[in-house]
Amino acid sequence: MAETRKDIVETAIAAGSFGTLIKAVTQAELTGTLKGTGPYTLFAPADAAFAKLSQTQLDALWQDPAKLKKLLLHHVVPGSVKGGDALRMKDGTRIKTVAGTELTLQTAGGRLKLGPAQVTRTDIDCTNGVIHVIDTVLMP
């Protein structure tokens, strides 16, 4: 029997390594957005990425829903950008996020990075887009 594909939120929950991200998405009231039609590309910080933040940084995010929402939307790009497509883009290409900010792709050496964040896994397909796992939370 074929596995039923899930939306971005369901996929992240099922993966089991995005607990902090899911908590943040819920608190920022973005669950509906990331379950929406899309398509979206989510550069998803795993729990280990959030663990790199200080407790002071985390507390500040939990206490400021608007700042948390902006931070999360800084990780979301409209459209479905596959890893191979991103790697074929020119090194230094800027892509606009849903937050209105920009991410700079670094593609030199066949590795995909966004600023300080290394993409550790690409192309987790979802019904409304794609997830790429990153090892660092991106600050807008």
Buried (B, 14 or more C-beta within 10 A) or exposed (E): EEEEEBBBBBBBBEBEBBBBBBEBBEBBEBBEBBBBEBBBBBBBBBBEBBEEBEEEEBEEBBEEEEBBBBBBBBBBBBEBBBBEBBBEBEEEBEBEBBBEBEBEBBBEEEEBBBEEBBBBBBBBEBBBBBBBBBBBBBEB
